[in-house]
């Protein structure tokens, strides 16, 4: 019964939504696609983490509100990274006062599981421990840099670090000062070549300052103080991400005005004027952004095509009742059935380096994922739809001669069939998934 209800709902959605079509001759697209994953708390909640995604580090769409709530305390200042085990990890501020930082992890960056709070000392419950940030050094070591005060929220904060002492990030070294003096907070460190760059808020002037060092533990030289970049005061929460061009983007919170901004640099020293972050300025607070480049340079033939299952070679990808399946089809099948298994493969709605699959009958509808199920629906013009309807061509997981399709906005998730129904699932490395997620791109059945 639930399947018929879903199909009916999708049919109504498709009939009523506006169509943004592909050009008649869509450009071929191939190659890795960058994703920018943002984890943030918001003006409306300090105890729920929101997750956003972007293809260009500027325009972010909400993936999930209230994606993670810790067992107790707050989820301020969540910093995200992806570890070598394939999981996403966040570290965050657990409370206004106290001596712990919190850790959680996720297989898909949407569903999060609490791991532990780690005690870092500094005067127990009367101190304050804020703004932990991941830092991966070039030697593979993993650190968390945080700000702490022995006198609570009114005290002078100073940057410290702890270093992972186990591969699963379950044990950590004792804290150590990194050499930046007291009265500095919200320290974000990146390394470029042999130089460490720290962007940090001066708690007296409320400017974001820039310091450099040859070692993570200093000594640090402040190369930008006061209004050195022209961004003004009342700023905090600096976070950096490197763009595919090699340039850097620095995000920061103008907390008094309730606005969020970014600025760009090619060398980490000279920066552009601040630009307000569209859409989310005034909503998000103190976030970090993780850039991931996923995939390879596998090109998928464009134009009208059909997709044959690699492990059930008599079955083709098709839509039926606005849901995706693999069904037995051939040149002897009815015209309607063959048309349902023929799609226009074109440049991805969300990213031209990837692909979208538009049905030829009915026209103007696309395969997209919805609660992991592949459905056929009309483009409603939203960023969410464009992201959900974009898939990146990858070398076939089952081997030579096949193609796999990775979800654009859920990296690591692939189109696969399960009980002949099409869905996206995380690549668990199993032979079954690799086979189920591989297809042969053929000439069109219709």
N, C-alpha and C positions, 0 to 999 in steps of 0.2 A: 504493500500500500504506500509506504513512504516514497518509493521510487516514482510511482505515478504522480504523487503530489509534487515532488521536486520537478519532474518533467513538465507538469502543467504550469508551475510557477515560472520556470525558465522560459517556457513558450510565451507566457504573457509578457515577461521582461523583454524578450527579443522583439516581440511585435510592437512594443511601445517605445523602445529606445531609439535614439538617433544613430545613424550609421556614419562612421568616418571611414571611407573606403581607401584601399590601396590604389596606387596609380596603375594604369593599364600594363605598364612594363616595369614592375618593381625591380629595383637594383639588387644584384646579388650581394649578399653580406656574409662575412665570415670572420672568425677570430675571437680571441678572448674578450670578455666584456667586464668592465669594472662595476662593482657594486659598492655603495657606501652605506654601511650599516650604522645607524645612530641609536644609542641608548640614552634615555634622558628621564629625569623627573620633570614635573611640570608645575606651573603656578597653582594648579588645582589640587595637586597631591604630592606629598613628600613620602608616601608609603607605597606608591604604585609606580612601577617603571613602564614607560612607553617605548615602543620600538618603531623606528622609521627606516625607510630605504630610499635611496636616490641613485640615479644613473649618472649624475653629473656633479655631485657634491654641492648642489645649489637648491634644487627642487626636491623636497622630501615628501614622501607619502607615508601615511600611518599604516604600519603592518598590524600592530595590535596594541590597543589601549590596555592598561592594567595587565601587562604581560607577566609581571612578577611582583609578588608581595612577600616580603620576608616574614618568617614566623613571628618576629617581634621587631619593634623599632622602626627605623626609617630606611628609605632607599634613595638617599640623596647622593648626587655626584657619581652615578654609575659609570664606570670605565670598562670598555669591552675590548677583548682580544680573542684571537683564535689560536689555540694551542696546537702542538704537534700531534696530539692524540685525535684531532679532528673536532673537538668540542669547542664551543664558545664559552668564555668565562667572563663574568663581571666581578669587579670589586667595588665596594661602595661604603659610604658613610652610614654607620648604623644608628647614630644619635647625636644630638647637639653636645652632650657631654658623655664621657666614658673613654675607655682605652681599648676599644676593639674596632676592627674593620670586618666587613662581611664578604663572603664569597658565594657565588652560585654559578651553575653551568647549564648549558643547553646543547642538544644535538642539532637543533634546527633554527636557533636564534629567536624562536617564538615561545616555546614551552621551556620554562626554567625551573631548576631544582636547587633548593638551598643546600649548600655544602657545609659551611661552618662559619663561625666568627673566630677571628684570630686576635689574641691579646698582644698588644704591642707596648704595653706599659705606660709610663708617663702619668703617674699620680692617680691611677685608678679612676673611680667614678667622678672625681672632682676635676679631672683634666678634660681636654677635648681632643678628638682625633678626627680629622676631616680630610676630604678631597683626595682619596687614594687614586693613583693613576698607574696603569701598567707601563713598564718600560722594558722592551726586549733589546738586549745589547747584541752587537754583531758576533760575539763569541757564543751566542745561544743562551746565555744566562738570562733569567727572568726576574725582574724586580718589581716591587710596588713602592712608589714614592708617595708619601703622605705628609700632611701638615699636622703638627701637634703642639698643644699648649699645656703646661702643667697647672695653669690657673683657670682652666675652663674658657668659656667664650670671651671673657674679657682679657685674657692673657695674651702674651706675644707668641705667635705661632712661628715654628721653625720647620723646615723640610727635613725629613728622615727617609730612610729606605729600609726595606727588608728584602732578602733574596731567597728565592725558592731553593730548598735543599733536597727536594725529591722530584722525580719526573712527573708525578701526578699532582704536584702543587699542594700536597697535604701538609708539608712541613716547611718551616721558614727559619731563617737566621734571626738572631736578635737584631733589634733596630740599631741603626747607625746614622748619625748626621751626615748629610751629603756635602756640607761645607758652605751652603748659602746661609747668611746670618739670620738671626731672629727678626721677627716682624715682617716676614714674607710667608705667603700662603698660596695655595693652588698652583703648585709647581708642575709643569708639564715639560718633559725632556725628550728630545730627539737627538739622533746622532747623524751627522753628515760628514762622510770621510773620517778624518781623525778628530773631529771637533764635536763636543757635546754642546747642545744649545738648550738652555733652560728659559722658559717663559713663565713668569711668576708675578703675582700681585704684591705690590708694596702696600702693606696695611695702613701706613701713615698717609701716603699721597693718593692711594687708590688708583695708581697707574699700573698698567702691565709693563713690566721691565724685562729686559733681555740680558742674559749672562752667558758666557762661553767658558769652556774648560777643556783641557786635554784628557781629563779623567772624570768619571762619574762622581768621584769624591772630591773634586776640585784640585787646586784652588780655582775659584770662579772669578771672572772679570766681568763686571757689568759694563756692557757696551751700549746699552740703551736705557736711559733713566728719564724720569719726568715725562713730559709729553713728547718724547723722542720720535714717535711714529705719527703724531698728529691725530690720534684717535680720541683724545680727551681723557678725563678721569672718570671715576665711578665704574671701573671695569673689573671683571673677575672671570674665573673659570676658563682660562685659555686652553685650547685643545687644537692639535695640529693633525693634518693628514697630507700625505704627498700625492699629488695628482699625476696622471699618466705622463704628462709633459715633463715631469721632474720638478715643476714648481710646487710650492707649499701653500696650503690654505690654513689660516689661523682663525678659529672661531672664538668669540668671547661674548660675555654677558654684560650688558650695561644695566645692572640690576636695579638702580634707582629709577630709571625710566621704564623698566620692564621690557627692554628691547634686546634683540640678539643680532650680532653683526659678524661679518667675516672680512678678512683682508688677505691679499695674495703677495707672494714673494718668490723670486727665482733663486735667492741666495741666503735666505733667513736673516738678512741684515737690513735690506731696504724693502719697504712694504708699501702696498697701495693704500689709498684712503679706505676707510671702513665702508662696507656696503651692508645694508640691512638684509637679513636672511628672510627671503620671501616665504609667506605662508605660515611659518612657525614662530616668527619673532613675536614676543609677547606671550607665547604659550610654553615653549620649552625652557628648561633651566639646566645649567651646568652639565653638558653632555660630552661624550667623546664619539668619534667617528672612526670606524674600521673600514679601510678599503680592501676589497678582495678582488683579485683578478682570477677568474675561473675559466677553465676550458682551454681549448686548443684552436687551431686554425682550420678546422674542418669546414669546408664549404658545402652547403646543401643546394642542390639544383633548384632554381626558382621556376615560377610559372605553375601551370596545372600539373599536379603530381598525385600519385597514390603511394601509400606506405604499407608494405607487406611485413608481417611479423617475421622475425628471423628464426624463431623456434616453432612456429605454427604456420608453415609456409603457404597454406591454403587460405589463411585469414588475413584480412586487410583492416587497417584503421578506418572506421566509419562512424557517422553519427546516426543515432536512432532514438526517437522521442527526446531529442535535445541532449542526449548523453552519449559519451564516447565508448565504443566497443571495438573489439576485433571479431569479425565474422567471416565465415567461409564465403568467398566471392570469386567470380571469374568473369571472363568475357561473355559467358552465357547467362550471367545474372541479368535481372531486369534492369531497364534503364534507370529507374529510380534508385535501386540499390547501388548501381555502379556510380551514379552521381553522388550518392551519400558518402562514397569512399574516395571522392576526388576533391582535392583542396588546391587553392592557389597559394603557393609558398612564396612569401614576399618578405621584404625588410621588416624587422620587428617593430611593432607599434611603440615599444618603449625604448628600443635601442637598435639602430640600423645595423649593428654588428651581429645581430641575432635574427630570428625569424618569427613570423606569425602565420597561422594556417587559417585561411578564409574558405568557407564552404562555397561551392559553386551553385548548390541548390539546397536550401534557399540561399540567395546572395546576401552579402552584408553581415554575415555572422562568423564568429571565430571560435576555435577551440580555446578554452581557457581552463584554468584549474579553479575550483570552488570547493573549499573544505577538502582539498586533496583530490576530489573527483574531477575528471575532465568532462566539461559540459560545452554545449554550443549556445552562444548568446550573442546578441547585437552589442556593438561597441557603444557604451553609454557615455563616452567622452572623459571618463575619470582616469586619473593616474593609476588607480588600483586595477582597473580593467586592463589598461595597456600593459602593466607589469605582469598581470596574471596570464595574458594572452601572448606573451613573448617567451620563446624558447631558443636556446643557443645550440647550434649544431656541434656535436662532439664526435670524435672517433668512436665507432661502435664499441660498446662495452664488451660485446661477445666476440669481437675479432674483426679481421679484415673483410671489407665488402659491405659492412653495415654502418648505420648511423644511429647515434643516440641523441636525445633532445633533453638538455638540462634546463630546468626552470630558471628564468632570468632573475626573479626576485626571491627564489629560495635556492641559493647555490647548494649543490650537492644532492638535490632532488631531481629525479628524472621521470619522464613519461614512461610508464610501463603498463602492461596488462596484468590483471589479477582476477582469476575466474572470468577471463575474457572481458572484463571491464577495464577501461582506461582510467588511470589515476597518476599522481606523482608520488613517488616514494623516495626516501633517502637511500643513497647507494650504500648498502651495508657490506659490499664486497663479495656477496654470495654469488655462486654460479647461477642460481635461479634468477636473481634480480638482473644480473648482467644479460642473461638471455632474454628475459621478459622486456628489458628496456632497449633492445636493439631492433632496428627496422631496416628494410631495404627500400630505398626511394626509387620508385618505378615510374614508367610512363603512365599517364592517367588511364584509369579504367573507363572514364567517360569523357 
